Amino acid sequence: MSTVKVGMIGAGAIAGDHCRGVQKHAKGEVVAIADVSRERASQVAQEFGATKIFSKWEDMIADPDIDAVAVALPNFL
């Protein structure tokens, strides 16, 4: 099995837990963060080594290099 490249939708408090969960898997890699706040997305991307930042989740899921996404948003969203 090759590396699973994961994009994270949302960069709030729970996103860090999701990113750590992905990184615990031997084949998991967080490669992208999408958030309406580019600044917040940049901070999470830097912390977890993601190289791609998106302001719109739609743009992120259109990226052919991303294998899976995790949704780290509040339930009401």
CYANA upper distance limits for C-alpha pairs under 8 A (distance plus 0.5 A):
  1 MET  CA     27 LYS  CA      8.16
  2 SER  CA     27 LYS  CA      7.18
  3 THR  CA     27 LYS  CA      5.04
  3 THR  CA     28 GLY  CA      6.33
  3 THR  CA     29 GLU  CA      7.31
  4 VAL  CA     27 LYS  CA      6.39
  4 VAL  CA     28 GLY  CA      5.52
  4 VAL  CA     29 GLU  CA      6.65
  4 VAL  CA     66 ILE  CA      8.48
  4 VAL  CA     67 ASP  CA      6.45
  4 VAL  CA     68 ALA  CA      7.69
  5 LYS  CA     28 GLY  CA      6.87
  5 LYS  CA     29 GLU  CA      5.58
  5 LYS  CA     30 VAL  CA      6.48
  5 LYS  CA     31 VAL  CA      6.38
  5 LYS  CA     65 ASP  CA      7.76
  5 LYS  CA     66 ILE  CA      5.76
  5 LYS  CA     67 ASP  CA      5.68
  5 LYS  CA     68 ALA  CA      6.98
  6 VAL  CA     22 VAL  CA      8.20
  6 VAL  CA     28 GLY  CA      7.66
  6 VAL  CA     29 GLU  CA      6.46
  6 VAL  CA     30 VAL  CA      5.30
  6 VAL  CA     31 VAL  CA      6.25
  6 VAL  CA     32 ALA  CA      7.27
  6 VAL  CA     66 ILE  CA      6.36
  6 VAL  CA     67 ASP  CA      6.48
  6 VAL  CA     68 ALA  CA      5.38
  6 VAL  CA     69 VAL  CA      5.77
  6 VAL  CA     70 ALA  CA      7.62
  7 GLY  CA     30 VAL  CA      6.53
  7 GLY  CA     31 VAL  CA      6.33
  7 GLY  CA     32 ALA  CA      4.95
  7 GLY  CA     33 ILE  CA      6.17
  7 GLY  CA     34 ALA  CA      7.98
  7 GLY  CA     60 MET  CA      7.73
  7 GLY  CA     61 ILE  CA      8.29
  7 GLY  CA     66 ILE  CA      6.79
  7 GLY  CA     67 ASP  CA      8.38
  7 GLY  CA     68 ALA  CA      6.81
  7 GLY  CA     69 VAL  CA      5.13
  7 GLY  CA     70 ALA  CA      6.92
  8 MET  CA     15 ALA  CA      7.71
  8 MET  CA     19 CYS  CA      8.09
  8 MET  CA     30 VAL  CA      7.85
  8 MET  CA     32 ALA  CA      6.64
  8 MET  CA     33 ILE  CA      5.27
  8 MET  CA     34 ALA  CA      6.64
  8 MET  CA     69 VAL  CA      6.13
  8 MET  CA     70 ALA  CA      5.51
  8 MET  CA     71 VAL  CA      6.66
  8 MET  CA     72 ALA  CA      7.35
  9 ILE  CA     33 ILE  CA      6.64
  9 ILE  CA     34 ALA  CA      5.42
  9 ILE  CA     35 ASP  CA      6.87
  9 ILE  CA     57 TRP  CA      6.72
  9 ILE  CA     69 VAL  CA      7.44
  9 ILE  CA     70 ALA  CA      6.60
  9 ILE  CA     71 VAL  CA      5.34
  9 ILE  CA     72 ALA  CA      6.25
  9 ILE  CA     73 LEU  CA      7.69
 10 GLY  CA     15 ALA  CA      6.85
 10 GLY  CA     33 ILE  CA      7.49
 10 GLY  CA     34 ALA  CA      6.23
 10 GLY  CA     35 ASP  CA      5.37
 10 GLY  CA     36 VAL  CA      8.43
 10 GLY  CA     41 ALA  CA      8.14
 10 GLY  CA     71 VAL  CA      7.11
 10 GLY  CA     72 ALA  CA      5.58
 10 GLY  CA     73 LEU  CA      6.09
 11 ALA  CA     15 ALA  CA      5.70
 11 ALA  CA     16 GLY  CA      8.06
 11 ALA  CA     33 ILE  CA      7.43
 11 ALA  CA     34 ALA  CA      7.56
 11 ALA  CA     35 ASP  CA      6.31
 11 ALA  CA     40 ARG  CA      6.63
 11 ALA  CA     41 ALA  CA      5.98
 11 ALA  CA     44 VAL  CA      6.77
 11 ALA  CA     72 ALA  CA      7.63
 12 GLY  CA     16 GLY  CA      8.13
 12 GLY  CA     40 ARG  CA      8.11
 12 GLY  CA     72 ALA  CA      7.86
 12 GLY  CA     73 LEU  CA      7.87
 13 ALA  CA     17 ASP  CA      8.32
 14 ILE  CA     18 HIS  CA      7.01
 14 ILE  CA     72 ALA  CA      6.50
 14 ILE  CA     73 LEU  CA      8.11
 15 ALA  CA     19 CYS  CA      6.59
 15 ALA  CA     72 ALA  CA      5.70
 15 ALA  CA     73 LEU  CA      8.41
 16 GLY  CA     20 ARG  CA      6.62
 16 GLY  CA     44 VAL  CA      7.82
 17 ASP  CA     21 GLY  CA      6.67
 18 HIS  CA     22 VAL  CA      6.82
 18 HIS  CA     70 ALA  CA      7.80
 18 HIS  CA     72 ALA  CA      7.59
 19 CYS  CA     23 GLN  CA      6.71
 19 CYS  CA     30 VAL  CA      7.00
 19 CYS  CA     48 PHE  CA      7.52
 20 ARG  CA     24 LYS  CA      6.68
 21 GLY  CA     25 HIS  CA      7.52
 22 VAL  CA     28 GLY  CA      5.68
 22 VAL  CA     29 GLU  CA      6.87
 22 VAL  CA     30 VAL  CA      7.29
 23 GLN  CA     28 GLY  CA      5.96
 23 GLN  CA     29 GLU  CA      6.37
 23 GLN  CA     30 VAL  CA      7.61
 24 LYS  CA     28 GLY  CA      7.75
 30 VAL  CA     48 PHE  CA      7.38
 30 VAL  CA     49 GLY  CA      7.60
 30 VAL  CA     50 ALA  CA      6.06
 31 VAL  CA     45 ALA  CA      8.46
 31 VAL  CA     49 GLY  CA      7.61
 31 VAL  CA     50 ALA  CA      4.63
 31 VAL  CA     51 THR  CA      6.15
 31 VAL  CA     52 LYS  CA      6.71
 31 VAL  CA     66 ILE  CA      7.97
 32 ALA  CA     45 ALA  CA      7.40
 32 ALA  CA     50 ALA  CA      5.60
 32 ALA  CA     51 THR  CA      6.60
 32 ALA  CA     52 LYS  CA      4.97
 32 ALA  CA     53 ILE  CA      6.17
 32 ALA  CA     54 PHE  CA      8.01
 32 ALA  CA     60 MET  CA      7.97
 32 ALA  CA     66 ILE  CA      8.37
 33 ILE  CA     41 ALA  CA      6.20
 33 ILE  CA     42 SER  CA      8.25
 33 ILE  CA     44 VAL  CA      7.81
 33 ILE  CA     45 ALA  CA      6.58
 33 ILE  CA     50 ALA  CA      7.44
 33 ILE  CA     52 LYS  CA      6.96
 33 ILE  CA     53 ILE  CA      5.59
 33 ILE  CA     54 PHE  CA      6.70
 33 ILE  CA     60 MET  CA      8.45
 34 ALA  CA     38 ARG  CA      8.43
 34 ALA  CA     41 ALA  CA      6.66
 34 ALA  CA     53 ILE  CA      6.37
 34 ALA  CA     54 PHE  CA      4.94
 34 ALA  CA     55 SER  CA      6.03
 34 ALA  CA     56 LYS  CA      6.58
 34 ALA  CA     57 TRP  CA      5.87
 34 ALA  CA     60 MET  CA      7.18
 35 ASP  CA     40 ARG  CA      7.69
 35 ASP  CA     41 ALA  CA      6.02
 35 ASP  CA     54 PHE  CA      7.00
 35 ASP  CA     55 SER  CA      5.72
 35 ASP  CA     56 LYS  CA      7.07
 35 ASP  CA     57 TRP  CA      7.59
 36 VAL  CA     41 ALA  CA      8.46
 36 VAL  CA     55 SER  CA      5.47
 36 VAL  CA     56 LYS  CA      7.04
 37 SER  CA     41 ALA  CA      6.73
 37 SER  CA     55 SER  CA      7.26
 38 ARG  CA     42 SER  CA      6.50
 38 ARG  CA     53 ILE  CA      7.86
 38 ARG  CA     54 PHE  CA      7.65
 38 ARG  CA     55 SER  CA      6.37
 39 GLU  CA     43 GLN  CA      6.84
 40 ARG  CA     44 VAL  CA      6.90
 41 ALA  CA     45 ALA  CA      6.48
 41 ALA  CA     53 ILE  CA      6.84
 41 ALA  CA     54 PHE  CA      8.05
 42 SER  CA     46 GLN  CA      6.53
 42 SER  CA     53 ILE  CA      7.03
 43 GLN  CA     47 GLU  CA      6.75
 44 VAL  CA     48 PHE  CA      6.74
 44 VAL  CA     50 ALA  CA      8.46
 45 ALA  CA     49 GLY  CA      6.11
 45 ALA  CA     50 ALA  CA      5.00
 45 ALA  CA     51 THR  CA      7.20
 45 ALA  CA     52 LYS  CA      7.98
 45 ALA  CA     53 ILE  CA      7.62
 46 GLN  CA     50 ALA  CA      6.88
 46 GLN  CA     51 THR  CA      8.42
 54 PHE  CA     59 ASP  CA      7.32
 54 PHE  CA     60 MET  CA      6.63
 55 SER  CA     59 ASP  CA      8.46
 56 LYS  CA     60 MET  CA      7.28
 57 TRP  CA     61 ILE  CA      6.79
 58 GLU  CA     62 ALA  CA      6.88
 59 ASP  CA     63 ASP  CA      7.24
 60 MET  CA     66 ILE  CA      8.35
 61 ILE  CA     66 ILE  CA      7.56
 61 ILE  CA     69 VAL  CA      8.09
 73 LEU  CA     77 LEU  CA      6.85
